[in-house]
């Protein structure tokens, strides 16, 4: 049985540029940069986002966009600040899906390499509770 996610790896064209994006938006800290050395498949940078290990590897990123994404939890009180950083970074913001009453705030954005990210201020328990309330509403099936 797994106890947690160890790390998440993204293949990107420019590891330095993407690292700066993570630093600016999330306050990521660079833990390691391989420089010209290659211990793995290609040059890489390891980041920490509040203890989450993110690996950026130089390579050919996804050719197409999809809804597959990684969502970063942010406190409701900090949501506006993070959204402002994303807008200021110049990242492309994706229009979010429609939400039902009681769902938390969310904002989706693309990095330079077709990866989709989300900032989200809620929990799975809160989402399920809002689903339950909506499904038991007299005007909903």
Residue, then its C-alpha position, 0 to 999 in steps of 0.5 A: x500500500x502506498x502512503x503518499x505521492x513521492x513526486x510528480x514529473x513534468x516533461x518541458x522544453x525549458x526547465x529553467x523557464x518552467x522552474x521560474x513559473x513555479x517559483x513565481x506562482x507557488x513560491x517553489x524552492x529549487x532543490x537541485x539542478x542537474x546543469x549539464x550532468x544527466x543522471x536521469x534521461x535528460x537535464x532536470x530540476x527538482x522543486x519543492x512546493x510546500x514539501x511536494x517534490x516536483x521534477x522538471x525534465x527537459x524534453x518534448x512536452x505533450x503535443x496536445x492539451x487535455x483536461x488531465x491536470x494537477x490541482x494545488x490546494x490553496x487556503x480560501x483566504x489566499x485564493x485571490x493572491x494566487x489567482x493574481x500571481x497566475x494572471x501576472x505570470x502571463x500563464x494562459x487561464x482556461x475558463x473553468x467548468x460551471x460549478x454548483x452552489x457550495x463548491x470551492x473556488x478554482x482557477x485553471x491555467x496552462x504552463x508553456x508546455x500544454x500542462x494544465x494546473x488548477x488552484x483549488x480552495x476546497x476539500x473532497x468532503x466539501x465537494x461531496x457535501x455540495x453534491x449531496x445537497x444539490x442532488x437532494x434539492x427539490x428542483x434537481x433530479 
